[in-house]
Amino acid sequence: MKTLVAYFSATGTTEAVARQLAEVAGADLYEIKPEVKYTDADLDWRNKQSRSSVEMADKSSRPAFVKDLKDAGSYDVIYIGFPIWWYTAPTIINSFIEEYGFEGKTVILFATSGSSDITGADKQFHAQYPAINWKPGKLLNGATQKTLEDFSAHSARSK
């Protein structure tokens, strides 16, 4: 089984978890990089005109990202990580999924968040992309080595 850990991280929090998960799962690591990097002002959720607020208010928003993932179709299992924004995934995750498809692949979401869980994102993506073989996602704030090992092992068993 060929495994990929793909992640979007605006501040580095999700990146740290993704790197650890890739190591534990024996997976390739891929960063979902926006074509235009997010600034602190872009991430100001209190400002309704900030870039992240505008993107999240528009459900059809598909922010551009650097499309440099090689052999996307060769992966059997894809973990997709992101910070929770407005109770779900940033819309750049939709851009990534729609670019590479993953129909018939096993996909597992993981997230980091200051206060929200992953339930909203899990439900949204399972409904939005029914041709993907979704497995339950997990919030991995401050995940320990054991937590990541258990998550990876559980995901492997449920394929």
C-alpha positions, 0 to 999 in steps of 0.5 A: 500500500502506497500512502501519502500525507498531504497537508495545508498549514498556514502557521506551521501547527498542522505541518508539524503533525503531518510530518510526525504522521508521515514518519509513523505511517511510513508515508510520503509527505506533500505540502498543499501550498497556496499560489499566494501565501497567507499573511497574518492579515489574510488569516484575521478571522475577526475581519470579514474582509480578510482573505480567509474570511472571504474564501470561507464565506463563499462555498464555491471558492477554490483557492489556487495552489501549486499543482506539483504532486507527482503520481497522485493516482499511485497512492492507495491511502491519502491522509489530508490534514488542515487547520479547522477554519469556521468549523470545517476545512479551508476551501483550498482542501476542496481545490486539492481534492478536486484537482487530484480526484481520489475516487475509489481511494481511501482518504482520511482527514486529520486536523488541528484546531484551537477550539473546534473538532473535525466532525463538520469537515468529516460530514461535509467531505463525505457528502460532497465527494461520495466516490471517495472511500472515506474513513473517520477523521481525527483531530490531532492537536498535540498528538503524541507518538502513541496517538499517531501510531494508534490513528495510523494503525486503526486507519490501516485496519479499516481500509 
